[in-house]
Amino acid sequence: MKRRGNRLSIRTILIRALSLSAAAALAFPAVAPVMAADTDSAPSITSSVPVKVRFLALGVGKSVIIDLPRDVKDVLVADPKIANAVIRSPQRAYIIGAAVGQTNVVFFDSEGQQIATYDIAIKRDLNGVRAALRQLLPGAAIQAEGVGEGVMLTGSVSTPIEAQQAGDVVARLVGGPEKVVNSIVVRGRDQVMLKVSVAEVRRDIIKQLGIDLSASMNYGTAVVNFNNTNPFTQNGGPLVAGNTLTTSALNKLGLPTVSATLRAMESAGVVRTLAEPNLTAISGESATFIVGGEFPFPTGVTCQTNPQGAVGQCAPSIAFKKFGISLNFTPVVLTEGKISLRVMTEVSEVSNDNSINISGVQVPSIKTRRAETTLEIPSGGSLAMAGLIQEQTKQAVNGMPGVDQIPVLGQLFRSQDFVNSQTELMVIVTPYVVRAVAQKELSRPDDGFAPASDAQSTLLAQINRIYGIPARFEPVGNHQPNFGFIID
Protein backbone atom coordinates (compact mmCIF):
# COMPACT_ATOMS: atom_id res chain seq x y z
CA MET A 1 0.00 0.00 0.00
CA LYS A 2 2.87 2.30 0.73
CA ARG A 3 4.48 1.73 -2.74
CA ARG A 4 1.19 2.57 -4.44
CA GLY A 5 1.02 5.88 -2.56
CA ASN A 6 4.50 6.83 -3.76
CA ARG A 7 3.51 6.26 -7.39
CA LEU A 8 0.51 8.59 -7.02
CA SER A 9 2.69 11.32 -5.48
CA ILE A 10 5.23 11.12 -8.39
CA ARG A 11 2.41 11.35 -11.00
CA THR A 12 0.97 14.38 -9.22
CA ILE A 13 4.35 16.12 -9.22
CA LEU A 14 4.84 15.53 -13.00
CA ILE A 15 1.38 16.85 -13.83
CA ARG A 16 1.99 19.96 -11.77
CA ALA A 17 5.40 20.53 -13.42
CA LEU A 18 3.93 20.27 -16.93
CA SER A 19 1.14 22.67 -15.99
CA LEU A 20 3.64 25.22 -14.68
CA SER A 21 5.79 24.97 -17.86
CA ALA A 22 2.73 25.49 -20.13
CA ALA A 23 1.67 28.50 -18.11
CA ALA A 24 5.17 29.94 -18.33
CA ALA A 25 5.20 29.43 -22.11
CA LEU A 26 1.93 31.33 -22.46
CA ALA A 27 3.10 34.19 -20.26
CA PHE A 28 6.64 34.60 -21.76
CA PRO A 29 6.98 33.88 -25.55
CA ALA A 30 10.27 32.53 -26.76
CA VAL A 31 12.79 35.20 -28.09
CA ALA A 32 15.29 34.24 -30.79
CA PRO A 33 18.88 34.97 -29.88
CA VAL A 34 20.32 38.15 -31.47
CA MET A 35 23.58 37.59 -33.30
CA ALA A 36 26.23 40.26 -33.46
CA ALA A 37 26.12 42.11 -36.80
CA ASP A 38 28.98 41.29 -39.06
CA THR A 39 30.50 44.38 -40.65
CA ASP A 40 30.93 42.57 -43.97
CA SER A 41 27.30 41.35 -44.26
CA ALA A 42 23.95 43.10 -44.16
CA PRO A 43 22.21 43.09 -40.76
CA SER A 44 18.97 41.13 -40.43
CA ILE A 45 15.74 43.07 -40.41
CA THR A 46 13.36 41.84 -37.69
CA SER A 47 10.95 44.79 -37.63
CA SER A 48 7.58 44.12 -39.22
CA VAL A 49 6.70 47.84 -39.34
CA PRO A 50 7.30 49.32 -42.88
CA VAL A 51 9.74 52.24 -43.03
CA LYS A 52 9.13 55.14 -45.44
CA VAL A 53 11.82 55.41 -48.11
CA ARG A 54 13.05 58.98 -48.65
CA PHE A 55 14.73 60.30 -51.82
CA LEU A 56 17.87 62.38 -51.56
CA ALA A 57 19.78 64.06 -54.42
CA LEU A 58 23.38 65.20 -53.93
CA GLY A 59 26.14 66.60 -56.06
CA VAL A 60 29.54 65.02 -56.41
CA GLY A 61 31.66 66.16 -53.46
CA LYS A 62 28.63 67.54 -51.59
CA SER A 63 27.29 66.40 -48.18
CA VAL A 64 24.04 66.50 -46.23
CA ILE A 65 23.27 66.16 -42.50
CA ILE A 66 20.55 63.70 -41.41
CA ASP A 67 19.00 63.75 -37.91
CA LEU A 68 17.54 60.39 -36.82
CA PRO A 69 14.67 59.81 -34.32
CA ARG A 70 16.67 57.37 -32.11
CA ASP A 71 20.16 56.03 -31.60
CA VAL A 72 21.88 54.30 -34.48
CA LYS A 73 23.65 51.02 -34.00
CA ASP A 74 24.50 50.06 -37.54
CA VAL A 75 24.31 51.52 -41.11
CA LEU A 76 24.23 49.84 -44.50
CA VAL A 77 25.54 51.54 -47.70
CA ALA A 78 24.77 49.57 -50.85
CA ASP A 79 27.60 51.04 -52.96
CA PRO A 80 30.30 52.87 -50.97
CA LYS A 81 31.93 54.02 -54.25
CA ILE A 82 28.93 56.29 -54.97
CA ALA A 83 28.11 57.60 -51.47
CA ASN A 84 29.50 57.32 -47.97
CA ALA A 85 27.71 57.55 -44.61
CA VAL A 86 29.56 58.82 -41.51
CA ILE A 87 28.05 58.66 -37.96
CA ARG A 88 29.51 61.19 -35.51
CA SER A 89 26.80 61.01 -32.81
CA PRO A 90 24.11 58.42 -31.98
CA GLN A 91 21.31 60.37 -33.70
CA ARG A 92 23.15 62.29 -36.46
CA ALA A 93 24.69 61.05 -39.72
CA TYR A 94 26.53 62.65 -42.63
CA ILE A 95 26.07 61.42 -46.21
CA ILE A 96 28.77 62.42 -48.71
CA GLY A 97 28.50 62.07 -52.51
CA ALA A 98 31.53 60.39 -54.06
CA ALA A 99 30.66 59.63 -57.72
CA VAL A 100 27.79 59.96 -60.16
CA GLY A 101 25.30 57.13 -59.72
CA GLN A 102 22.52 55.78 -57.49
CA THR A 103 22.59 53.83 -54.23
CA ASN A 104 20.68 53.54 -50.94
CA VAL A 105 21.52 53.88 -47.23
CA VAL A 106 19.69 52.06 -44.37
CA PHE A 107 20.07 52.90 -40.64
CA PHE A 108 19.40 50.32 -37.82
CA ASP A 109 19.02 50.60 -34.06
CA SER A 110 20.48 48.35 -31.38
CA GLU A 111 17.64 45.84 -31.79
CA GLY A 112 18.24 45.51 -35.54
CA GLN A 113 15.12 47.43 -36.55
CA GLN A 114 15.16 50.00 -39.40
CA ILE A 115 15.26 53.61 -38.37
CA ALA A 116 15.36 55.27 -41.81
CA THR A 117 15.99 54.36 -45.47
CA TYR A 118 17.25 56.75 -48.16
CA ASP A 119 17.46 56.32 -51.92
CA ILE A 120 20.36 58.53 -52.95
CA ALA A 121 21.08 59.89 -56.46
CA ILE A 122 24.51 61.44 -56.86
CA LYS A 123 24.52 63.87 -59.81
CA ARG A 124 26.87 66.39 -61.29
CA ASP A 125 27.07 69.62 -59.33
CA LEU A 126 25.24 72.16 -61.50
CA ASN A 127 25.37 75.25 -59.29
CA GLY A 128 28.08 76.77 -61.47
CA VAL A 129 26.05 75.99 -64.61
CA ARG A 130 22.93 77.60 -63.18
CA ALA A 131 24.87 80.70 -62.13
CA ALA A 132 26.35 81.04 -65.63
CA LEU A 133 22.88 80.76 -67.23
CA ARG A 134 21.44 83.40 -64.89
CA GLN A 135 24.29 85.75 -65.73
CA LEU A 136 24.07 85.16 -69.49
CA LEU A 137 20.26 85.19 -69.83
CA PRO A 138 18.76 86.90 -66.77
CA GLY A 139 15.28 87.11 -68.29
CA ALA A 140 15.08 83.47 -69.43
CA ALA A 141 13.42 80.65 -67.47
CA ILE A 142 15.93 77.83 -67.93
CA GLN A 143 16.37 74.82 -65.62
CA ALA A 144 19.44 72.58 -65.62
CA GLU A 145 19.17 69.00 -64.35
CA GLY A 146 21.79 66.27 -64.26
CA VAL A 147 21.25 63.15 -66.35
CA GLY A 148 24.04 60.68 -65.64
CA GLU A 149 27.26 62.29 -66.83
CA GLY A 150 25.34 64.89 -68.86
CA VAL A 151 23.02 67.84 -68.34
CA MET A 152 19.46 68.35 -69.56
CA LEU A 153 18.25 71.92 -70.18
CA THR A 154 14.53 72.65 -69.95
CA GLY A 155 12.39 75.77 -69.80
CA SER A 156 11.53 78.44 -72.35
CA VAL A 157 13.20 81.42 -74.02
CA SER A 158 11.96 84.16 -76.32
CA THR A 159 14.25 83.60 -79.34
CA PRO A 160 16.10 80.65 -80.92
CA ILE A 161 19.42 82.46 -80.52
CA GLU A 162 18.98 82.43 -76.71
CA ALA A 163 18.43 78.66 -76.74
CA GLN A 164 21.56 78.23 -78.84
CA GLN A 165 23.61 80.45 -76.52
CA ALA A 166 22.47 78.50 -73.45
CA GLY A 167 23.44 75.19 -75.06
CA ASP A 168 26.87 76.51 -76.08
CA VAL A 169 27.68 77.85 -72.59
CA VAL A 170 26.65 74.62 -70.83
CA ALA A 171 28.63 72.53 -73.35
CA ARG A 172 31.74 74.50 -72.43
CA LEU A 173 31.22 73.89 -68.71
CA VAL A 174 30.43 70.15 -68.82
CA GLY A 175 33.07 69.13 -71.37
CA GLY A 176 31.37 68.98 -74.78
CA PRO A 177 28.07 69.32 -76.66
CA GLU A 178 27.51 65.54 -76.61
CA LYS A 179 26.83 65.81 -72.86
CA VAL A 180 24.09 68.41 -73.24
CA VAL A 181 20.43 67.63 -73.97
CA ASN A 182 18.90 70.93 -75.09
CA SER A 183 15.13 70.71 -74.56
CA ILE A 184 14.54 74.47 -74.31
CA VAL A 185 11.29 75.62 -75.93
CA VAL A 186 11.06 78.90 -77.87
CA ARG A 187 8.04 80.95 -76.82
CA GLY A 188 6.45 81.83 -80.18
CA ARG A 189 8.95 82.17 -83.02
CA ASP A 190 9.07 85.61 -84.59
CA GLN A 191 8.26 86.23 -88.24
CA VAL A 192 10.29 88.67 -90.29
CA MET A 193 9.17 90.52 -93.40
CA LEU A 194 11.98 91.82 -95.60
CA LYS A 195 11.45 94.69 -98.01
CA VAL A 196 14.16 95.10 -100.64
CA SER A 197 14.34 98.08 -103.02
CA VAL A 198 16.60 97.84 -106.07
CA ALA A 199 16.67 101.25 -107.81
CA GLU A 200 18.77 102.11 -110.83
CA VAL A 201 18.91 105.22 -113.03
CA ARG A 202 20.96 105.30 -116.21
CA ARG A 203 21.48 108.32 -118.46
CA ASP A 204 23.15 108.23 -121.86
CA ILE A 205 24.26 111.27 -123.88
CA ILE A 206 25.43 110.88 -127.49
CA LYS A 207 26.76 113.67 -129.70
CA GLN A 208 27.96 113.39 -133.29
CA LEU A 209 29.22 116.18 -135.50
CA GLY A 210 31.41 116.16 -138.58
CA ILE A 211 31.80 115.01 -142.15
CA ASP A 212 32.72 111.48 -143.15
CA LEU A 213 34.82 111.47 -146.30
CA SER A 214 35.40 108.46 -148.49
CA ALA A 215 37.70 108.91 -151.46
CA SER A 216 39.38 106.72 -154.03
CA MET A 217 42.10 108.31 -156.14
CA ASN A 218 43.93 106.63 -159.01
CA TYR A 219 47.26 107.94 -160.27
CA GLY A 220 48.54 105.52 -162.84
CA THR A 221 49.12 102.23 -161.13
CA ALA A 222 48.89 103.77 -157.66
CA VAL A 223 45.59 103.77 -155.82
CA VAL A 224 44.92 105.92 -152.74
CA ASN A 225 41.84 105.17 -150.64
CA PHE A 226 40.75 107.48 -147.84
CA ASN A 227 37.93 106.97 -145.29
CA ASN A 228 37.52 108.90 -142.06
CA THR A 229 34.20 107.28 -141.08
CA ASN A 230 34.18 107.00 -137.29
CA PRO A 231 33.97 103.32 -136.22
CA PHE A 232 32.87 104.34 -132.72
CA THR A 233 30.18 102.03 -131.27
CA GLN A 234 27.74 102.26 -128.40
CA ASN A 235 27.06 99.10 -126.39
CA GLY A 236 28.40 96.90 -129.13
CA GLY A 237 26.30 98.49 -131.89
CA PRO A 238 27.15 101.31 -134.31
CA LEU A 239 26.07 104.86 -133.62
CA VAL A 240 23.20 105.96 -135.84
CA ALA A 241 23.54 109.29 -137.56
CA GLY A 242 20.68 111.66 -137.15
CA ASN A 243 21.00 113.84 -140.24
CA THR A 244 23.11 112.79 -143.25
CA LEU A 245 23.95 114.59 -146.47
CA THR A 246 25.85 112.57 -149.04
CA THR A 247 27.56 113.99 -152.11
CA SER A 248 29.54 111.98 -154.61
CA ALA A 249 31.46 112.64 -157.79
CA LEU A 250 31.62 109.59 -160.02
CA ASN A 251 33.47 109.34 -163.23
CA LYS A 252 33.34 106.30 -165.44
CA LEU A 253 36.64 107.28 -167.00
CA GLY A 254 38.59 106.33 -163.85
CA LEU A 255 38.81 109.81 -162.40
CA PRO A 256 39.00 110.14 -158.59
CA THR A 257 35.74 109.56 -156.68
CA VAL A 258 34.85 111.37 -153.47
CA SER A 259 31.92 110.66 -151.16
CA ALA A 260 31.05 112.91 -148.21
CA THR A 261 28.50 112.28 -145.44
CA LEU A 262 27.45 115.01 -143.06
CA ARG A 263 26.62 113.73 -139.57
CA ALA A 264 24.98 115.90 -136.94
CA MET A 265 23.11 114.22 -134.06
CA GLU A 266 22.52 114.71 -130.33
CA SER A 267 20.74 112.08 -128.28
CA ALA A 268 19.91 111.83 -124.56
CA GLY A 269 18.17 108.90 -122.89
CA VAL A 270 17.20 107.96 -119.36
CA VAL A 271 16.46 104.43 -118.12
CA ARG A 272 14.90 103.87 -114.69
CA THR A 273 14.71 100.43 -113.07
CA LEU A 274 12.87 99.81 -109.80
CA ALA A 275 12.18 96.45 -108.17
CA GLU A 276 10.74 96.01 -104.67
CA PRO A 277 10.34 92.35 -103.72
CA ASN A 278 8.82 91.69 -100.28
CA LEU A 279 9.00 88.35 -98.48
CA THR A 280 8.11 86.99 -95.01
CA ALA A 281 9.77 84.06 -93.21
CA ILE A 282 9.97 82.56 -89.73
CA SER A 283 13.06 83.41 -87.73
CA GLY A 284 15.77 80.89 -88.52
CA GLU A 285 14.17 79.62 -91.74
CA SER A 286 15.02 80.48 -95.37
CA ALA A 287 12.60 81.89 -97.94
CA THR A 288 12.86 82.42 -101.71
CA PHE A 289 10.91 84.72 -104.00
CA ILE A 290 11.28 84.54 -107.82
CA VAL A 291 9.41 86.45 -110.54
CA GLY A 292 10.70 86.16 -114.10
CA GLY A 293 11.15 83.64 -116.87
CA GLU A 294 13.56 81.58 -118.92
CA PHE A 295 14.71 81.82 -122.51
CA PRO A 296 16.18 78.91 -124.50
CA PHE A 297 19.54 78.87 -126.25
CA PRO A 298 21.39 76.09 -128.07
CA THR A 299 24.39 74.51 -126.40
CA GLY A 300 25.41 72.06 -129.12
CA VAL A 301 24.19 69.21 -131.27
CA THR A 302 23.29 65.75 -129.98
CA CYS A 303 23.26 62.86 -132.45
CA GLN A 304 21.77 59.43 -131.95
CA THR A 305 23.55 56.27 -133.06
CA ASN A 306 21.93 53.06 -134.24
CA PRO A 307 22.99 49.59 -133.01
CA GLN A 308 25.40 49.31 -135.92
CA GLY A 309 27.23 52.42 -134.73
CA ALA A 310 26.13 54.69 -137.55
CA VAL A 311 25.18 58.25 -136.74
CA GLY A 312 21.46 58.78 -136.90
CA GLN A 313 19.28 61.82 -136.46
CA CYS A 314 20.86 64.90 -134.90
CA ALA A 315 19.04 67.51 -132.86
CA PRO A 316 20.28 70.66 -131.16
CA SER A 317 20.71 70.61 -127.38
CA ILE A 318 18.71 73.32 -125.64
CA ALA A 319 19.39 74.91 -122.27
CA PHE A 320 17.43 77.57 -120.43
CA LYS A 321 18.69 80.71 -118.73
CA LYS A 322 16.65 82.34 -115.97
CA PHE A 323 16.03 86.04 -115.65
CA GLY A 324 13.80 88.26 -113.55
CA ILE A 325 13.62 89.31 -109.90
CA SER A 326 14.71 86.94 -107.14
CA LEU A 327 15.08 87.30 -103.39
CA ASN A 328 16.47 84.78 -100.91
CA PHE A 329 17.05 85.55 -97.26
CA THR A 330 17.39 83.85 -93.87
CA PRO A 331 16.43 85.99 -90.84
CA VAL A 332 17.37 85.34 -87.22
CA VAL A 333 15.78 87.53 -84.54
CA LEU A 334 18.40 88.40 -81.94
CA THR A 335 18.03 89.99 -78.54
CA GLU A 336 17.24 93.68 -78.11
CA GLY A 337 15.09 93.73 -81.27
CA LYS A 338 17.95 93.19 -83.71
CA ILE A 339 17.65 90.99 -86.79
CA SER A 340 20.51 89.12 -88.45
CA LEU A 341 19.95 88.68 -92.19
CA ARG A 342 21.59 86.57 -94.84
CA VAL A 343 20.33 88.24 -98.03
CA MET A 344 20.75 87.48 -101.74
CA THR A 345 18.82 89.63 -104.23
CA GLU A 346 19.08 89.77 -108.01
CA VAL A 347 17.44 91.77 -110.80
CA SER A 348 18.21 90.56 -114.33
CA GLU A 349 16.78 91.31 -117.76
CA VAL A 350 17.30 90.22 -121.34
CA SER A 351 19.51 92.57 -123.33
CA ASN A 352 20.44 92.63 -127.00
CA ASP A 353 23.80 94.20 -126.22
CA ASN A 354 26.72 91.81 -126.66
CA SER A 355 24.45 89.11 -128.05
CA ILE A 356 26.07 86.20 -129.88
CA ASN A 357 25.11 83.85 -132.68
CA ILE A 358 25.11 80.13 -131.87
CA SER A 359 24.30 77.72 -134.69
CA GLY A 360 22.42 80.40 -136.54
CA VAL A 361 20.40 81.42 -133.45
CA GLN A 362 20.86 84.88 -132.01
CA VAL A 363 21.28 84.45 -128.25
CA PRO A 364 20.75 87.58 -126.14
CA SER A 365 22.79 88.47 -123.10
CA ILE A 366 21.61 88.96 -119.53
CA LYS A 367 22.03 92.23 -117.70
CA THR A 368 22.24 91.43 -114.00
CA ARG A 369 22.33 93.39 -110.74
CA ARG A 370 23.09 91.05 -107.85
CA ALA A 371 23.98 91.56 -104.19
CA GLU A 372 24.64 88.96 -101.48
CA THR A 373 25.74 89.68 -97.91
CA THR A 374 25.07 89.16 -94.19
CA LEU A 375 24.11 92.11 -92.04
CA GLU A 376 22.42 93.07 -88.75
CA ILE A 377 19.61 95.64 -88.59
CA PRO A 378 16.99 96.61 -85.99
CA SER A 379 13.36 95.98 -86.85
CA GLY A 380 12.06 98.80 -89.03
CA GLY A 381 15.53 100.15 -89.83
CA SER A 382 16.89 100.50 -93.37
CA LEU A 383 20.37 99.95 -94.67
CA ALA A 384 21.90 100.35 -98.12
CA MET A 385 23.47 96.94 -98.58
CA ALA A 386 24.90 97.73 -102.05
CA GLY A 387 25.49 100.76 -104.27
CA LEU A 388 27.16 101.65 -107.54
CA ILE A 389 27.96 104.96 -109.20
CA GLN A 390 29.51 104.52 -112.62
CA GLU A 391 30.32 107.05 -115.33
CA GLN A 392 31.77 106.08 -118.68
CA THR A 393 32.88 108.62 -121.28
CA LYS A 394 33.93 107.77 -124.81
CA GLN A 395 35.17 110.27 -127.39
CA ALA A 396 36.69 109.73 -130.81
CA VAL A 397 37.91 112.07 -133.56
CA ASN A 398 38.73 110.85 -137.07
CA GLY A 399 39.95 113.04 -139.89
CA MET A 400 42.45 113.62 -142.69
CA PRO A 401 45.89 114.10 -141.19
CA GLY A 402 47.08 117.65 -141.36
CA VAL A 403 43.99 119.02 -143.02
CA ASP A 404 41.70 118.33 -140.03
CA GLN A 405 43.84 120.67 -137.92
CA ILE A 406 43.17 123.71 -140.06
CA PRO A 407 40.99 126.19 -138.16
CA VAL A 408 37.37 126.38 -139.37
CA LEU A 409 38.06 124.50 -142.62
CA GLY A 410 39.40 121.49 -140.74
CA GLN A 411 35.88 120.70 -139.51
CA LEU A 412 35.03 119.69 -143.08
CA PHE A 413 37.63 116.93 -142.97
CA ARG A 414 37.01 115.32 -139.59
CA SER A 415 34.26 113.44 -137.73
CA GLN A 416 33.76 113.61 -133.97
CA ASP A 417 31.73 111.32 -131.70
CA PHE A 418 31.04 111.74 -127.95
CA VAL A 419 29.25 109.26 -125.65
CA ASN A 420 28.68 109.74 -121.92
CA SER A 421 26.97 107.01 -119.88
CA GLN A 422 26.11 107.50 -116.20
CA THR A 423 24.67 104.81 -113.93
CA GLU A 424 23.62 104.92 -110.29
CA LEU A 425 22.43 101.76 -108.55
CA MET A 426 21.36 101.24 -104.93
CA VAL A 427 19.98 98.26 -103.01
CA ILE A 428 18.16 99.04 -99.74
CA VAL A 429 16.88 96.43 -97.25
CA THR A 430 14.33 97.00 -94.48
CA PRO A 431 13.30 94.12 -92.15
CA TYR A 432 10.22 94.15 -89.93
CA VAL A 433 9.16 91.80 -87.14
CA VAL A 434 5.53 91.16 -88.08
CA ARG A 435 2.46 89.52 -86.59
CA ALA A 436 -0.62 88.06 -88.22
CA VAL A 437 -3.48 90.53 -88.73
CA ALA A 438 -7.10 90.33 -89.76
CA GLN A 439 -7.81 90.10 -93.48
CA LYS A 440 -9.82 93.33 -93.46
CA GLU A 441 -6.68 95.24 -92.45
CA LEU A 442 -4.85 94.23 -95.63
CA SER A 443 -5.41 95.74 -99.06
CA ARG A 444 -4.84 94.15 -102.46
CA PRO A 445 -3.94 95.88 -105.74
CA ASP A 446 -7.32 94.93 -107.21
CA ASP A 447 -9.46 96.22 -104.33
CA GLY A 448 -12.29 98.25 -105.79
CA PHE A 449 -11.21 97.77 -109.41
CA ALA A 450 -14.18 98.14 -111.74
CA PRO A 451 -13.83 97.32 -115.46
CA ALA A 452 -15.47 99.73 -117.90
CA SER A 453 -18.74 98.82 -119.53
CA ASP A 454 -19.04 98.13 -123.24
CA ALA A 455 -20.42 101.61 -123.88
CA GLN A 456 -17.61 103.31 -121.94
CA SER A 457 -14.89 101.29 -123.62
CA THR A 458 -16.37 101.74 -127.10
CA LEU A 459 -17.43 105.38 -126.98
CA LEU A 460 -15.03 106.85 -124.41
CA ALA A 461 -12.05 104.49 -124.85
CA GLN A 462 -11.94 103.72 -121.10
CA ILE A 463 -10.64 100.46 -119.75
CA ASN A 464 -11.80 101.00 -116.17
CA ARG A 465 -14.27 103.12 -114.26
CA ILE A 466 -13.42 105.74 -111.66
CA TYR A 467 -14.49 104.30 -108.34
CA GLY A 468 -14.70 105.37 -104.73
CA ILE A 469 -14.22 103.63 -101.43
CA PRO A 470 -14.48 99.82 -101.59
CA ALA A 471 -17.21 98.29 -99.48
CA ARG A 472 -14.83 96.52 -97.08
CA PHE A 473 -12.93 99.72 -96.18
CA GLU A 474 -14.26 102.01 -93.45
CA PRO A 475 -13.40 105.74 -93.55
CA VAL A 476 -11.37 107.12 -90.66
CA GLY A 477 -12.91 110.28 -89.17
CA ASN A 478 -14.18 112.81 -91.72
CA HIS A 479 -11.48 112.02 -94.28
CA GLN A 480 -12.90 110.55 -97.50
CA PRO A 481 -9.92 109.42 -99.58
CA ASN A 482 -10.00 107.63 -102.93
CA PHE A 483 -8.83 104.05 -102.88
CA GLY A 484 -7.90 101.76 -105.68
CA PHE A 485 -5.64 100.96 -108.55
CA ILE A 486 -6.23 103.32 -111.52
CA ILE A 487 -4.82 102.56 -114.94
CA ASP A 488 -4.26 105.46 -117.30
LINCOR-V808051 format. One record per helix or strand. SS is the DSSP state (@ for helix, = for strand). FROM is the first residue (numbers start at 1). TO is the last residue. If there is no record, write none. Layout:
SS/FROM/TO ; SS/FROM/TO
This chain:
@/2/27 ; =/53/59 ; =/63/67 ; =/74/77 ; =/83/89 ; =/92/97 ; =/101/108 ; =/114/123 ; @/127/136 ; =/141/147 ; =/150/157 ; @/160/174 ; @/177/179 ; =/180/182 ; =/185/186 ; =/191/219 ; =/222/227 ; =/233/234 ; =/237/238 ; =/243/243 ; =/246/249 ; =/257/275 ; =/278/282 ; =/286/305 ; =/311/333 ; @/335/337 ; =/338/358 ; =/361/378 ; =/382/399 ; @/403/405 ; @/409/413 ; =/414/434 ; @/439/441 ; =/451/451 ; @/454/459 ; =/464/464
